Amino acid sequence: CQAKCALGCVGSSCYCDGYDPMSGDLAVELCLPAGMCREACDAHDNANGEWLANPTASQFHCTGFQVHAGRDLCVLLGPNRNPQALAVDEPACADAAGLVIDEDFNHFHRVPGATCTHMSDFGEYAGVLHVTRRVDIGVHYVLDPVGTGSIEVANFNSRPVTYNGWGLSADRVMLIDCKGTCGASEPTDAVVGSTDVGWWAARYAASWYTDSPHYDQETALDTTAPPAITTHVRSWTGFTSAAVEAGSALVPESQWEYSWEQLLRFKDLQFTGAGTFKLCFCDSEHLSEDTGCSSSGQFTVEVGTVHVSGVACLLRETRFQRSTCVAQLFGGLRCYQPPLAAPVLNAPVVAEAPAAGGE
């Protein structure tokens, strides 16, 4: 401070507001803010930048510094310069080590080793990170508040979102309010019929597999029942099971009404009005076999944002003008903003049956 501020200093880098010509520590005081004082302390290492545990008299090593609480004023501390050696004009106190410290100063002691290099440094709990490789995230959905719409969750990598080849899936989705947090918040009440998590857990993705009523050996035969339901029938609406295995004709994605390993279709969603919501995904791969998506804490993956408003109004927004949007079969748009691009999906190759197929 003495060399810089005694004769006057002009400029934004002077920091002379802490200079006091009557101070008894003019030889060691630095007129610097806290950040620059720390840099000055870090600069007092040996040539290799190593911490000097026992420096010689000619090798001043900064072991810490004190910064004034209200002024740009600090003092570097070393092996022969500690808080006890500083002139204290106001009441002082002793820290745990017995060092006398001016209460107007904040004291920082330097210790060997860099920060965040030991397990003990990570003592503060920040939260839980949920990772999935089964669905695309960062997606924007645009739905009309009038009528019914749908949500399509896509995945074009090697992790299928359905199983058994029937379009069945144990995964579920849920909508929460826009300021909520997936995995913590309860579902929104802006969807018609949505009362709790159980309502969303019961809404499975559109599947082309049905299990018709039947009698089996564990059920007593009711002789009054119609003959038409005395056998167990598994059917694929409009498609033969043999064709599913062999694959003989391409049904375009625009005509394929069901989910498959690359896409889950959740349809018949109706909203009470316009709004913005978060789409949360329950990844069944992270659940045990006997556990379903039954609680809010299981819908941990934020897939994207659902915008319920007039499509024409939203498309006027600049961000949607730069997006690639795909029309969803059961209403609404699925949009991707750069650098994301809409995935290229291939619907299953099956043959149409002349009548209801079965086996």
N, C-alpha and C positions, 0 to 999 in steps of 0.2 A: 504493500500500500504506500509506503513512504516514498519509494522511487517513482511510482506512477502518479500519485495523487497530490504530493506535497506542493508542487508548483502549478497544479491545475491540470485537468485532463478533460478534453472535449470529445464526445463521440458516444455511440451506443455500447461500446465495449469497454468503457472505463470502469464501471461498477464502483465508483468512489463514494457511494452513499454510506458505506460502512467505515470510511476513513475517519479516524479521530486522532488529531495531532497530539492529544494529551494522553493517549494510551501508552501503557508501559511496555507494549509488545510490538512496537513498530518494526522491529527487525524480523519478526516471524509471521506477522499478520499478512494475509493475502486478500486483496479486494476482489473476490470472485464469488459467483453464485455457487450453489451446492453442486450442480452437475460438473462445472469446470474445476471445482476443488477436488472432486473425486478423480477427474482426469489427471490433475497435477499429482495426486498421490500415486496413481497407477504409473505415472512416468518415472517415478523414483525407484526403479529396479536396476539390476545389473544389466550388462550388455546383452545377456541372453533372455532377459525378461523374466528371470526366475525370482522366486521369493527368497530374500536373504534372511535366514533364520538368525545368524549371528554376524551382522555386518561389522566391518572395521570402522574405526573413527573417520576414515576418509570416504567411506561408502555409506552415505546417509540413505537409509531405507525408510520409507513411509509406512508406519504401522497403523495408521488411522488418521482421522482428521475431525476437527470440530467446526461446525457451521452455526453461525448466529441465526437464531430463529426468525428475526425480522429484517436483517440487513445482509447485503452482499459482503460478507466477511467470514473468513475461515482461517484455520491454523492447521498446518500439517504436523503430525506427531511422529516421533521416531524413538529409537532406543534411548536417546539422551534428551528427549523432548516429549514429556508426557503432560497430562493435565495438571499434575502437581506443580510443574515449573511455570505455569502460566499465571500472570498477575490477575487476581480476582478482586474487583472493586466492589462487588455486590455479594450478597449471601450465597454461599456455596454449599454443596452437599457431597457426600461420598458415595460412590457406586459400590457394587458388590465386591470389587477388587480393592476397595479402600482408596481409590483415586479421587482426588478433589476435582469436581467438575462444576463449572459455571452453569447455573440454571438457565441462563440466556442462550446457551449453546446446546446443539444436538451433537452427541458424540457417536462416531462411527469407528469401530475397531476392525482392523483388517486381520484375517486369519488365512493360513495357507490353504491352497486348493481353490478351484473355480466353483462358482455356484452351480447348483443342479447337477452335481457329479456324484453324489452319494445318496443312498436310499433314504437316509434320514432327512434329506432336503425336501423330499416329496411327502410332506406330512399333511398337506391340506387336501381334503376331498373335494373334487371338482364336479364329478358326475359320472354317468355311464355312457359309453359310446356303443351304439348299436350298428352293426355292419350286416348288409345283406348283399348277395350276389344274384338274387332271383328276380328282382324287378328294377325297372328303370326309374330313376328319381329326377327331380327338377322339372317335372312335367306340369303344364298349365292346361286346365280343362275349362272350356267355355260351354255353359249350359243355359238354356232358356228357362226363365222362371214360370213360363206358361206350359202346361202339359207335363209329360214325363220325359226324363232323360236317362243317361246311363254313364257309367264309369268303366273305362277299359284300362286295365293294368297290363303293360307289355313287358316282355323280356325276350331278348333275341340272343342270349348267350347259351351256354350248355346246361343251365340249370332249369329244368322244366317246372312250370307252375301247376301242372296237373299230373295225375297218376293213373295207371291202369289202362290208359288209352281211351277212356270214356269221357274225358272232359271234366272229371271230378277233381275237386281241389279242397284241401283243408284250410287254405288261406282265406282270409277275410279282409275287408276294408271297412273303414269307419270315418265319418266326417265330424270334425270338431270346429269350433269357432276359430276365426283367423288368428286370434291372439293366444290361443291355447298351445299346449305342448303335447306332441304325440307320445303316448306312453304314460301320460300323467293326467290329461284332461278328459272329462266325460264327453260323450257325443253331443252334438248340437241338437237343439229342438226345432231347427228350421226345416227339417225333412219330415214330410207328412208320414206319421206312423212311428217315427223314432221316439221311443220313450226311455230306453236304456241300452246298455251294451248288448244285452241279450237279443234285442231286435236286430242288431247288426250281425251278431254271431249266427243268427238263423238265416241270414240272407246269403246263400251260397251262390257262386258263379254259375251262369247259365250252362247247363250240361245237357248232352243229348242222350244220356242214359236214364232209363226209368226201370223201376223194380215193381212190377204189377202185383196186385193182391194174389195170394196163393195159399194153398193148404200144404203143409208138410207133415212129416211123420210125428212131429212134436205136438201137432194140433189135432184134436178129435175131429173126425170127418162129420160135417153137418150135411145130412142127406137132403135137406131142404134147400141147400145152396144151389144156385144155377150151375150147370155143368161147365159153363165158359170159364170159370175161375177155379177149377179143380186141379190145375197144373201150374207149376211155377214158370213164369214167362219173363225173360229179360229181353227188352227190345231197344232198338236204336231208331228213334223216330225218323222215318223216311230213308233209312240206309240199312243195307244188309250187313250183318256181322262179318261175313266172308269178305265183303268188299273192303271193310275196314282193315282187315289183315292184309289183303292182297293189294288194294288200291288200284282202281282201274279208270277213274275219271276225275278230273279236277273240278271241284266246286269252288268258284271264286270266293275270296274273303268277303266280298260284299254280299254274298248269298249264304255264307256259312253263319248260322245263327248262334253257335255255341262256343264255349271256351275250348282252347286246346293248349298244348304245352308252351306256346309262346304268348298267349293272350288270355286274360280272364275278363269276362264280360259280366258286369253287375248292372242289371237293368231295372226299369220301372221305379226310378227315383223321382219323387215329386217334391217341390219346395214350396214353403209357405210364402216366399217372397224373394226379392233379390238380396244378394250378399256375397261375401267372400269367405271361403272356408279352407281348412287344411285337410288333405286326404292322408289318412294314416293306414298303414298296412301291418297286418299280423302275419309274420313269417312262421308258418307251421313247422319248418325245419328246426326252429329253435325251441320247440315244445316237445314234451315227452309224448309217447304214443297214445297214452290215455288222457291227454290234456288237449282241449280245444281252445279256440280263441274266445274266451269267455269273460275276460276282464280288460279294463282300459289299459292296464299296465302291460298287456301283451301286444297292443297296437303301437309298436315303438318306432316304426320306420315311416318317415315323412316322405311320401311319394311326390307330392306337389301341391298346387293351389287350385281350388275349384272356384271359378268366377261364375256366379249365377246372375246374369244380366242379359239385356238385349244383345244378340250377337253383333248387330250392326254397330252398336255403340262401342263395344269393346274393340272391334276391328279398326276403329278410328284411332286407338291408342298406338303410339309409335312402336312400343315393344311387341305388339301383336302383328304389326305390319312387317316386322323383320322375322317373324316366326314361321315355321312350317307346320301347318295344321292338317290333321287327318280327320275326316268325318267319321264319327262313331255310328255303328249300325243302328243302335237304338236311341239315337239322339245325342247332340252335343259334338264338340270338337276336342280333339286331343292335340295339344300344341307343344312344339319344341323350339326353344330360342337358341340362337348360336351361342357357343359352338356345338350344341346338341343338334342332332338331326333325327327326323322321324325314322324309326327302324323299319326295315323292309321285312314284312312278315309273310309267311306262306301258310295258308290254311291247309288242313289235311286233305289228302287225295283219297276220295272215296267214290263209290258208285251209288247212284240213286236207285232206290228199290221201287218196283212197280206198285207195291202195296206195303203195308206195315211189315217190316222184317222182324225176324226173331229167331231164337234157337231153343 
